[in-house]
Amino acid sequence: MNGIEQLIPWSQPFLDEVNLRLHGELARIMKSETSVRARALQTVERWLEQNEYSSGACAELELWRNQLSNATHSELQSIMLDRSEEGVLHRSNSPFAGILSDEKRLQILEDLEHEIELCAAA
């Protein structure tokens, strides 16, 4: 049992798992496509320039900027896939918006829903 069987579609834990899986895909493609990291860093800079975020969100964005600028791929992957409460919070302020296609995001969502259905049927 990996906890999937306990997820209720569209609950907060379900959405957190979707977000984790999206970041897993981002970490995977970032390994070969260096432009992903650069795009995320540009997004952080743009969002910080807009100055429309709470102090907490700005602190998370500053943390992302530091990580995107200084972390190795392996370190960044660990950060992106951290299952702790801190990892969940960090992903909620993720600068990777718009990088994955709608089709890829939908596939990840549907794959998780299918896993839940399989667990329920077992």
N, CA, C and O of each residue as an XYZ file, in Angstrom:
488
protein
N       0.849     -1.186      0.000
C       0.000      0.000      0.000
C       0.887      1.239      0.000
O       1.800      1.364      0.816
N       0.608      2.152     -0.925
C       1.432      3.352     -1.035
C       0.665      4.615     -0.693
O       1.161      5.718     -0.927
N      -0.523      4.479     -0.149
C      -1.320      5.639      0.215
C      -2.278      6.092     -0.858
O      -3.194      6.869     -0.586
N      -2.080      5.615     -2.085
C      -2.950      6.017     -3.200
C      -4.388      5.609     -2.914
O      -5.325      6.346     -3.220
N      -4.554      4.428     -2.326
C      -5.903      3.906     -2.075
C      -6.683      4.782     -1.107
O      -7.904      4.652     -1.018
N      -6.016      5.665     -0.382
C      -6.681      6.532      0.588
C      -7.042      7.900      0.006
O      -7.721      8.692      0.658
N      -6.592      8.177     -1.213
C      -6.859      9.485     -1.811
C      -8.294      9.577     -2.317
O      -8.814      8.644     -2.931
N      -8.910     10.695     -2.054
C     -10.246     10.990     -2.563
C     -10.070     12.033     -3.662
O      -9.516     13.105     -3.418
N     -10.542     11.722     -4.883
C     -10.359     12.690     -5.977
C     -10.818     14.092     -5.601
O     -11.891     14.294     -5.034
N      -9.977     15.033     -5.934
C     -10.154     16.475     -5.767
C     -10.050     16.943     -4.323
O     -10.307     18.112     -4.035
N      -9.673     16.043     -3.404
C      -9.384     16.470     -2.034
C      -8.016     17.145     -2.019
O      -7.277     17.063     -3.000
N      -7.676     17.801     -0.935
C      -6.362     18.458     -0.858
C      -5.220     17.454     -0.969
O      -4.254     17.723     -1.684
N      -5.288     16.309     -0.293
C      -4.204     15.325     -0.475
C      -4.086     14.842     -1.928
O      -2.980     14.602     -2.414
N      -5.205     14.703     -2.608
C      -5.189     14.318     -4.020
C      -4.480     15.394     -4.843
O      -3.618     15.079     -5.664
N      -4.834     16.641     -4.630
C      -4.212     17.745     -5.369
C      -2.726     17.849     -5.054
O      -1.926     18.166     -5.935
N      -2.351     17.585     -3.805
C      -0.934     17.585     -3.432
C      -0.185     16.485     -4.179
O       0.950     16.689     -4.610
N      -0.817     15.314     -4.335
C      -0.188     14.210     -5.060
C      -0.063     14.547     -6.551
O       0.953     14.236     -7.173
N      -1.082     15.173     -7.117
C      -0.999     15.610     -8.517
C       0.171     16.577     -8.676
O       0.969     16.446     -9.604
N       0.268     17.540     -7.777
C       1.342     18.538     -7.837
C       2.713     17.878     -7.717
O       3.651     18.260     -8.418
N       2.831     16.891     -6.835
C       4.081     16.155     -6.685
C       4.437     15.445     -7.991
O       5.592     15.466     -8.416
N       3.465     14.828     -8.615
C       3.714     14.109     -9.868
C       4.053     15.070    -11.018
O       4.882     14.756    -11.872
N       3.416     16.222    -11.031
C       3.767     17.229    -12.042
C       5.228     17.640    -11.873
O       5.963     17.766    -12.852
N       5.636     17.847    -10.636
C       7.025     18.230    -10.374
C       7.993     17.092    -10.670
O       9.141     17.333    -11.043
N       7.535     15.858    -10.508
C       8.356     14.724    -10.901
C       8.629     14.730    -12.390
O       9.749     14.472    -12.829
N       7.600     15.027    -13.162
C       7.767     15.122    -14.621
C       8.668     16.297    -14.978
O       9.514     16.185    -15.865
N       8.492     17.409    -14.302
C       9.345     18.576    -14.552
C      10.809     18.261    -14.233
O      11.706     18.633    -14.990
N      11.044     17.586    -13.126
C      12.420     17.219    -12.760
C      13.025     16.291    -13.806
O      14.205     16.392    -14.139
N      12.197     15.386    -14.316
C      12.677     14.450    -15.334
C      13.090     15.182    -16.608
O      14.167     14.925    -17.147
N      12.250     16.085    -17.093
C      12.589     16.772    -18.347
C      13.674     17.827    -18.145
O      14.426     18.140    -19.069
N      13.749     18.371    -16.931
C      14.767     19.383    -16.656
C      16.177     18.803    -16.791
O      17.127     19.520    -17.104
N      16.297     17.504    -16.553
C      17.604     16.858    -16.632
C      18.195     16.981    -18.030
O      19.408     17.128    -18.178
N      17.351     16.924    -19.055
C      17.847     17.003    -20.436
C      17.555     18.348    -21.097
O      18.199     18.703    -22.085
N      16.606     19.089    -20.572
C      16.247     20.382    -21.154
C      16.599     21.500    -20.166
O      15.800     21.852    -19.298
N      17.787     22.039    -20.312
C      18.256     23.065    -19.379
C      17.418     24.339    -19.444
O      17.435     25.140    -18.509
N      16.694     24.528    -20.528
C      15.861     25.730    -20.649
C      14.745     25.758    -19.607
O      14.243     26.833    -19.280
N      14.350     24.607    -19.083
C      13.282     24.563    -18.081
C      13.697     25.327    -16.833
O      12.916     26.110    -16.291
N      14.908     25.106    -16.382
C      15.407     25.806    -15.196
C      15.473     27.310    -15.469
O      15.084     28.114    -14.622
N      15.957     27.684    -16.636
C      16.069     29.100    -16.993
C      14.688     29.753    -17.060
O      14.512     30.882    -16.601
N      13.717     29.053    -17.623
C      12.352     29.604    -17.703
C      11.765     29.792    -16.310
O      11.119     30.803    -16.036
N      11.988     28.818    -15.431
C      11.472     28.931    -14.062
C      12.121     30.108    -13.337
O      11.453     30.840    -12.606
N      13.402     30.283    -13.538
C      14.106     31.401    -12.917
C      13.574     32.737    -13.447
O      13.417     33.685    -12.679
N      13.300     32.818    -14.738
C      12.708     34.031    -15.310
C      11.339     34.304    -14.698
O      10.988     35.454    -14.432
N      10.577     33.254    -14.481
C       9.257     33.405    -13.860
C       9.389     33.953    -12.445
O       8.644     34.852    -12.054
N      10.330     33.418    -11.679
C      10.560     33.923    -10.315
C      10.894     35.407    -10.357
O      10.324     36.198     -9.606
N      11.812     35.781    -11.231
C      12.220     37.191    -11.329
C      11.029     38.079    -11.695
O      10.842     39.150    -11.117
N      10.236     37.628    -12.650
C       9.067     38.406    -13.075
C       8.065     38.559    -11.935
O       7.547     39.651    -11.701
N       7.793     37.468    -11.231
C       6.832     37.525    -10.134
C       7.331     38.421     -9.008
O       6.547     39.168     -8.423
N       8.610     38.359     -8.698
C       9.153     39.216     -7.643
C       9.108     40.689     -8.061
O       8.845     41.560     -7.231
N       9.360     40.969     -9.331
C       9.281     42.350     -9.821
C       7.871     42.905     -9.705
O       7.693     44.092     -9.433
N       6.872     42.064     -9.906
C       5.481     42.512     -9.844
C       5.091     42.943     -8.435
O       4.186     43.758     -8.255
N       5.780     42.391     -7.437
C       5.575     42.789     -6.045
C       4.103     42.727     -5.633
O       3.606     43.623     -4.951
N       3.415     41.673     -6.050
C       1.993     41.519     -5.741
C       1.723     40.353     -4.802
O       0.587     39.891     -4.698
N       2.746     39.877     -4.123
C       2.615     38.659     -3.335
C       2.832     38.938     -1.858
O       3.471     39.919     -1.477
N       2.286     38.056     -1.040
C       2.466     38.180      0.406
C       3.940     37.984      0.755
O       4.726     37.497     -0.058
N       4.291     38.365      1.958
C       5.692     38.194      2.381
C       6.068     36.717      2.403
O       7.203     36.364      2.086
N       5.128     35.852      2.774
C       5.396     34.416      2.787
C       5.649     33.876      1.385
O       6.572     33.090      1.172
N       4.824     34.301      0.433
C       5.010     33.859     -0.953
C       6.321     34.407     -1.514
O       7.021     33.711     -2.250
N       6.649     35.635     -1.173
C       7.920     36.210     -1.639
C       9.107     35.450     -1.062
O      10.109     35.245     -1.747
N       8.998     35.034      0.187
C      10.079     34.248      0.794
C      10.251     32.924      0.060
O      11.377     32.485     -0.174
N       9.137     32.285     -0.307
C       9.208     31.034     -1.078
C       9.827     31.283     -2.453
O      10.627     30.480     -2.933
N       9.455     32.398     -3.083
C      10.019     32.724     -4.393
C      11.519     33.000     -4.293
O      12.283     32.602     -5.172
N      11.934     33.671     -3.239
C      13.368     33.911     -3.027
C      14.099     32.582     -2.852
O      15.205     32.395     -3.358
N      13.465     31.672     -2.133
C      14.051     30.351     -1.945
C      14.173     29.628     -3.292
O      15.204     29.025     -3.588
N      13.105     29.695     -4.108
C      13.177     29.098     -5.443
C      14.300     29.731     -6.259
O      15.038     29.028     -6.950
N      14.433     31.050     -6.184
C      15.479     31.726     -6.957
C      16.858     31.207     -6.549
O      17.699     30.931     -7.404
N      17.082     31.077     -5.266
C      18.351     30.569     -4.775
C      18.583     29.125     -5.243
O      19.671     28.776     -5.701
N      17.558     28.310     -5.122
C      17.694     26.909     -5.512
C      17.911     26.755     -7.022
O      18.767     25.981     -7.451
N      17.149     27.478     -7.810
C      17.301     27.393     -9.264
C      18.659     27.912     -9.713
O      19.202     27.449    -10.716
N      19.209     28.871     -8.976
C      20.499     29.457     -9.340
C      21.681     28.623     -8.871
O      22.725     28.616     -9.522
N      21.533     27.917     -7.746
C      22.696     27.308     -7.115
C      22.666     25.793     -6.940
O      23.723     25.173     -6.817
N      21.503     25.193     -6.926
C      21.422     23.759     -6.643
C      21.831     22.934     -7.860
O      21.609     23.332     -9.004
N      22.425     21.790     -7.591
C      22.682     20.829     -8.673
C      21.340     20.247     -9.106
O      20.326     20.425     -8.431
N      21.347     19.551    -10.239
C      20.094     18.927    -10.677
C      19.582     17.949     -9.620
O      18.387     17.919     -9.324
N      20.472     17.164     -9.063
C      20.085     16.177     -8.059
C      19.486     16.858     -6.822
O      18.476     16.401     -6.286
N      20.105     17.937     -6.377
C      19.582     18.676     -5.222
C      18.217     19.278     -5.532
O      17.303     19.215     -4.710
N      18.081     19.861     -6.718
C      16.821     20.472     -7.108
C      15.725     19.413     -7.228
O      14.582     19.648     -6.836
N      16.075     18.260     -7.764
C      15.107     17.174     -7.873
C      14.630     16.743     -6.481
O      13.437     16.512     -6.283
N      15.532     16.637     -5.537
C      15.155     16.272     -4.166
C      14.219     17.309     -3.561
O      13.263     16.962     -2.867
N      14.491     18.562     -3.821
C      13.649     19.649     -3.319
C      12.260     19.565     -3.939
O      11.251     19.687     -3.245
N      12.219     19.357     -5.245
C      10.946     19.316     -5.968
C      10.086     18.121     -5.571
O       8.861     18.176     -5.679
N      10.717     17.044     -5.115
C       9.988     15.813     -4.800
C       9.886     15.538     -3.306
O       9.531     14.433     -2.895
N      10.199     16.541     -2.497
C      10.124     16.415     -1.040
C       8.664     16.200     -0.636
O       7.802     17.023     -0.946
N       8.391     15.096      0.054
C       7.021     14.761      0.456
C       6.620     15.382      1.800
O       5.488     15.209      2.251
N       7.538     16.098      2.430
C       7.217     16.702      3.728
C       6.218     17.849      3.548
O       5.939     18.289      2.433
N       5.695     18.313      4.678
C       4.776     19.453      4.648
C       5.457     20.682      4.034
O       4.833     21.459      3.311
N       6.746     20.838      4.337
C       7.520     21.946      3.758
C       7.606     21.809      2.236
O       7.507     22.798      1.510
N       7.791     20.578      1.762
C       7.843     20.336      0.316
C       6.526     20.661     -0.362
O       6.503     21.244     -1.446
N       5.428     20.283      0.282
C       4.094     20.587     -0.255
C       3.919     22.099     -0.360
O       3.452     22.602     -1.382
N       4.292     22.825      0.696
C       4.188     24.293      0.689
C       5.063     24.888     -0.410
O       4.634     25.784     -1.138
N       6.271     24.393     -0.524
C       7.203     24.921     -1.520
C       6.654     24.735     -2.933
O       6.742     25.642     -3.761
N       6.088     23.559     -3.209
C       5.506     23.314     -4.535
C       4.288     24.186     -4.795
O       3.963     24.467     -5.949
N       3.611     24.619     -3.737
C       2.419     25.460     -3.940
C       2.786     26.853     -4.448
O       1.913     27.592     -4.905
N       4.056     27.217     -4.373
C       4.551     28.496     -4.897
C       5.557     28.244     -6.026
O       6.555     28.953     -6.157
N       5.279     27.247     -6.815
C       6.209     26.787     -7.840
C       6.276     27.734     -9.043
O       5.246     28.209     -9.522
N       7.478     28.003     -9.522
C       7.640     28.869    -10.695
C       7.610     28.117    -12.024
O       8.017     28.664    -13.048
N       7.135     26.871    -12.021
C       7.146     26.065    -13.236
C       5.827     26.136    -14.010
O       5.582     25.318    -14.897
N       4.994     27.092    -13.681
C       3.701     27.234    -14.360
C       3.900     27.401    -15.862
O       4.759     28.157    -16.316
N       3.085     26.676    -16.615
C       3.096     26.831    -18.067
C       4.161     26.037    -18.793
O       4.226     26.088    -20.021
N       4.994     25.309    -18.080
C       6.073     24.567    -18.747
C       5.567     23.247    -19.304
O       5.903     22.880    -20.430
N       4.765     22.531    -18.532
C       4.194     21.291    -19.049
C       2.976     21.615    -19.921
O       2.224     22.548    -19.639
N       2.802     20.841    -20.965
C       1.651     21.045    -21.850
C       0.365     20.651    -21.130
O       0.388     19.889    -20.163
N      -0.753     21.181    -21.615
C      -2.053     20.803    -21.067
C      -2.248     19.295    -21.175
O      -2.792     18.665    -20.268
N      -1.802     18.724    -22.285
C      -1.961     17.285    -22.510
C      -1.187     16.483    -21.464
O      -1.706     15.504    -20.928
N       0.031     16.884    -21.173
C       0.851     16.173    -20.190
C       0.244     16.302    -18.797
O       0.196     15.323    -18.053
N      -0.217     17.492    -18.437
C      -0.841     17.678    -17.124
C      -2.096     16.819    -16.993
O      -2.326     16.205    -15.951
N      -2.905     16.775    -18.048
C      -4.123     15.965    -18.041
C      -3.780     14.478    -17.933
O      -4.456     13.736    -17.220
N      -2.747     14.048    -18.627
C      -2.326     12.645    -18.559
C      -1.925     12.265    -17.141
O      -2.296     11.197    -16.655
N      -1.173     13.126    -16.480
C      -0.741     12.862    -15.101
C      -1.948     12.768    -14.175
O      -2.008     11.883    -13.322
N      -2.895     13.662    -14.335
C      -4.122     13.651    -13.541
C      -4.913     12.369    -13.789
O      -5.346     11.710    -12.843
N      -5.100     12.018    -15.053
C      -5.874     10.819    -15.393
C      -5.178      9.548    -14.920
O      -5.838      8.598    -14.498
N      -3.840      9.525    -14.988
C      -3.098      8.360    -14.497
C      -3.327      8.153    -13.004
O      -3.503      7.022    -12.553
N      -3.325      9.236    -12.239
C      -3.565      9.118    -10.805
C      -4.994      8.662    -10.534
O      -5.215      7.793     -9.691
N      -5.958      9.234    -11.235
C      -7.347      8.810    -11.054
C      -7.501      7.323    -11.361
O      -8.226      6.615    -10.662
N      -6.822      6.851    -12.400
C      -6.868      5.435    -12.772
C      -6.256      4.565    -11.671
O      -6.798      3.509    -11.344
N      -5.143      4.997    -11.105
C      -4.517      4.254    -10.003
C      -5.472      4.132     -8.821
O      -5.563      3.074     -8.198
N      -6.174      5.202     -8.516
C      -7.128      5.192     -7.400
C      -8.247      4.204     -7.695
O      -8.656      3.446     -6.815
N      -8.748      4.209     -8.938
C      -9.814      3.281     -9.318
C      -9.341      1.835     -9.196
O     -10.087      0.979     -8.721
N      -8.116      1.558     -9.617
C      -7.574      0.197     -9.518
C      -7.471     -0.240     -8.061
O      -7.782     -1.383     -7.724
N      -7.032      0.674     -7.201
C      -6.928      0.344     -5.773
C      -8.318      0.078     -5.177
O      -8.480     -0.827     -4.358
N      -9.303      0.856     -5.585
C     -10.645      0.695     -5.058
C     -11.254     -0.626     -5.513
O     -12.039     -1.236     -4.786
N     -10.893     -1.066     -6.714
C     -11.438     -2.306     -7.257
C     -10.749     -3.542     -6.674
O     -11.280     -4.650     -6.754
N      -9.576     -3.349     -6.095
C      -8.803     -4.498     -5.588
C      -9.339     -5.028     -4.274
O      -8.795     -5.987     -3.727
